[in-house]
Amino acid sequence: MAKVLAALRNHWKKSTFGACLLGWGGHWLYGKHCDNLLRRAACQEAQAFGNQLMPATMPLKKATVLLNPAACKGKAGNLFEKNAAPILHLSGLDVTIVKTDYEGQAKELLELMENTDLIIVAGGDGTVQEVLQEPGLLRIMAAFSKIPIGFIPLGKTCTLSHTLYPECTNQVQHITNATLAILKGETVPLDVLQIKGKKEQPVFAVSGLRWGSYRDAGVKASKYWYLGPLKTKAAHLFSIFKEWPQKHQACLMYVGPTERPPEEPEEKSSRPPLYVRLYRRLRSYWSSPKEFPQEIAPEDWEKLKLSTIELSIATRNKQLDLARTKDFMDICIEAECVSKGEFVHRGSQKMRDPHMCPEGSQCIQASRCILQLPEGTEGSFGIDNEEYEAMPVEVKLLPRKLRFFCDPKIREQLLQAVVH
């Protein structure tokens, strides 16, 4: 024993390094053990769903999983197979997995859509964006909105998970909780933004649109990875040196909030007989043409010229309110006069909460807006953390268009807020 102590004292540098390495290895193994316990507990809970008795004539529920293996720097596939796939298979669902990492899959998605009871998006913000932008997918929005959607957070940025699930620092627990929430069946309605520019095909978003200096600096933060936790501040600091003050000028036209219509019944009435449908069609054909409601009159539009450091148009999905009587999106026009120190500090905050609206900003509630940019405007929009070319766009709110599975505790909190 004395020789061992003497050797440790004489080689204290190696001893210290070995102790640190041993401590780190023990902590890593303990973390892996805790993750395995979380997976086991989640699988046992899922098996309880799979062991439930059901009538022999009732078909199994079909779930279509849209998996993006490239999310989270290529780790999403492994994360799904280890943490989410066992839970789904043990739950008794008929699971079909479609990987979204190849082109020309729109036809396959549309075929699956007709024969599925629920859709599960496994990935990050980019995966949700990709699914919403599939050609033809949201053209059948009326039917698609009746299918509940589950979201399994596997990407680097998962903004939607902050709305649907409680905050959790452990990635394995966050994924298993999200997967179990899908099995429990509680859903909440979410708004969708329809963003239409020069192209015929619109872009859809569940979070919102950003245009400005904070977004431009934030997307460059990954270039300074070698600075570690200081990379975000460095990106905003170097942005100041290139151009200051940073202003974005545009013209905004908008219409105020709209009254929320009553909830539609979930169960549709049975289809009328053939002769009734023929009679209705012939009557509508021979009857005089109906007068369709015209578009909103020009005098109903508010017009505003703006000069800002950043503009954001966001849904209210992050602040869900089931008792709200009006539907609208939030337009935040930030003040153009910002000090350099405040720009760097606020840029770090916006990396955590992209659609935060700081004090001194002009906030507008609108159901529809048109953003007109000056000719020759360069830069990009950030739509649900995906980059698009900056151009004049029309943004329209589609209220409560999709239903997403959520944690039952989140649903309970929303219902309690309605009661109070």
Number of C-alpha atoms within 10 A of each C-alpha: 6 7 8 9 10 11 12 14 12 11 11 12 11 12 14 12 11 12 12 12 12 12 12 12 12 12 12 12 12 12 13 12 12 14 17 15 12 16 21 15 13 20 23 14 16 22 18 12 19 18 11 9 7 10 6 7 6 7 9 13 13 17 22 23 23 22 23 27 22 18 22 17 9 12 16 22 18 13 21 22 11 15 25 24 18 18 26 23 15 17 21 19 18 15 20 15 13 16 15 22 13 7 6 10 14 16 13 10 19 17 10 17 18 11 12 16 18 21 24 22 22 30 29 27 26 20 25 21 18 16 17 17 17 17 17 14 16 17 10 10 13 11 11 20 16 14 18 20 23 26 28 26 30 31 23 15 17 20 20 20 21 13 18 25 22 14 10 12 7 10 14 21 17 19 24 24 21 23 27 23 22 24 21 14 14 18 21 21 19 20 23 24 27 18 20 18 17 10 8 7 12 17 19 25 23 26 24 26 25 26 20 21 21 25 23 20 21 21 16 17 18 13 12 15 13 9 13 9 10 13 19 25 21 21 23 26 18 13 20 18 10 9 9 9 13 18 16 17 18 16 15 17 17 22 21 17 18 16 11 14 10 7 7 7 7 7 6 7 7 6 8 8 8 8 9 10 12 11 11 10 12 10 11 12 10 8 9 8 8 7 6 6 6 6 6 9 7 8 8 11 16 13 14 12 11 17 18 23 21 23 28 23 23 28 25 18 21 17 9 18 14 14 13 11 12 13 21 25 27 19 24 22 21 22 18 17 13 15 10 15 12 9 20 22 15 17 23 20 14 16 17 11 11 23 21 14 19 14 9 9 16 14 16 16 19 22 21 21 24 20 16 16 17 12 8 7 14 10 14 17 20 20 25 23 22 16 17 13 12 15 20 18 18 20 25 21 24 20 21 16 17 21 19 22 27 29 23 17 14 17 19 12 10 17 14 10 12 12 7 6
